[in-house]
Amino acid sequence: MYLSPDQLRRCTVAVDLGAARTRVHVKGSGLIVDEPSIVAVNVRSGVLIAVGSPAERMSGRTPAHIRVVRPISHGTVVDIQMARRMLRAMVGERVSRSWRLKPRLRVAVCVPHDADPLARRAAIETMTGVGAHRVLLVDTLLAAGIGCGLPVEEPEAALVVLCGAAATQVAVLSLGSIVAAAKVPVGGETIEQAIALHLRNRHELTLPTQAVRALRLNVSGVDDGTPPETVVHGRDVATGLARTVQVNPEEVRAAMQSPLTGLVDAIRSVLHRCPPDLVADLADRGIMLAGGSALLPGLDERLRQATGMPVSIAQNPATGAITGLAALIEGKVRPLNMDSLPL
């Protein structure tokens, strides 16, 4: 159905429930939450031990009675009760009480483009459980396009590639709507799994998740040329003992290239389904990279070589979706045609 600008402007809160991070923007207060979407809970007592960054540091280091849970996967709420508890803990009791005191509190939430009715309903029930009276669902791709500064409301093409933790969404936007879109299961976590598999096969070393992520970030900061080797600590596959090896960032870059093939194919598929006039518009504007994984080393150059189009990275790629959603509820952007599922 059509979502009018007045409906969005009546929203007080904008929420981006991402697989990696949860972000909450309150009208008049700005971004109040930007935390990892993870909680640690005591399975014996049911007590919530930690939320966000403290819970993330516990991952892989907890005893049997403490479980680290990610209630959001691929941008979809998979554990409604735990997602509600996570949001309440993140926004704090003071903000939660102020939400409950508003009998007509309206919330706008980002959802993936291909979200099915169950996924949409899960997002709605999560927000109503923390005090929302009415929930408006906005396509994440449209919000990201607006947050990156693309002219999505103009009669011209804008290509946005939203690189998430578990998946990447690709869409061509025009006149405030999505012309063609695709989703591929390639994201930051996929890249980290490829790196971990390479280290296991090449060096017979098993790394914890956080160590793989740190290695990927170190490679991201290496300039072109002859990069220095990186020292990593892990567990030997054969003996099970701790071992240290030196890894060349170039071999890490090579391990990251294989998963990116699916992303290139998704972009080509989206362009193939677009009218020629819109594809011609993209020859000059090119591709806009957004999302927390947009800064993967070599990603922009790989897409530039595969598509022959210029590739730009958003100024703040990780917060593109919440920035665009905040602009909508603040009335800074006028959408022409947006689909939603209001409660």
KAVEN-V108960 format. One line per field, one symbol per residue. ss: DSSP state (A for helix, B for strand, O for the rest). psi: psi as a letter, one per 40 degrees, with the letter a starting at -180 (. if undefined). burial: + if it has 24 or more other C-alpha atoms within 12 Angstrom, else -. A space follows every 50 residues. Layout:
ss=???
psi=???
burial=???
//
This chain:
ss=OBOOAAAAAOOOBBBBBOOOBBBBBBOOOBBBBBBBOOBBBBOOOOOBBB BOAAAAAAOOOOOOOBBBBOOBBOOBBOOAAAAAAAAAAAAAAAAAAAAA OOOOOBBBBBBOOOOOAAAAAAAAAAAAOOOOOBBBBBBAAAAAAAAOOO OOOOOOOBBBBBBOOOOBBBBBBBOOBBBBBBBBOOOAAAAAAAAAAAAA AAAOBBOOAAAAAAAAAAAAOOOOOOOOBBBBBBBBOOOOOBBBBBBBAA AAAAAAAOOAAAAAAAAAAAAAOOOAAAAAAAAAAOBBBBOOOOOOOOAA AAAAAAAOOOBBBOOOAAAAAAAAAAAAAOOOOOOOOOBOOOO
psi=ihhidddddeidhhhhgiddihhhhhheeahehgiigiihihedeehhdi ibdddddeheeiidehhhhgehhfehhegdddddddddddeidddddddd ehefhhhhhhiidfhiddddddddddddeeehdhhhhhhddddddddeei gdeifiihhhhhhadeihhhihihfeihdiiihhfhaddddddddddddd ddefhhiiddddddddddddehiibgiiihhihahhdddeihihihhhdd dddddedddeddddddddddddeiiddddddedddahhhiidedehhedd ddddddeeiihihidgddeddddddddddeeeihidghiigi.
burial=--+++-+++++++++++++++++++++---+++++++++++------+++ +++-++-++------+++++++++++++-++++++++++++---++--+- ----+++++++++++---++++++++++++++++++++++++++++++++ +++--+++++++++++++++++++++++++++++++++++++++++++++ --+++++++++++-++++++---------+-+++------------++++ +++-+++-++-+++-+++-++--+---++-++---+++++++++++++++ +++---+-+-++++-+++++++++++++++--++++++++++-
//
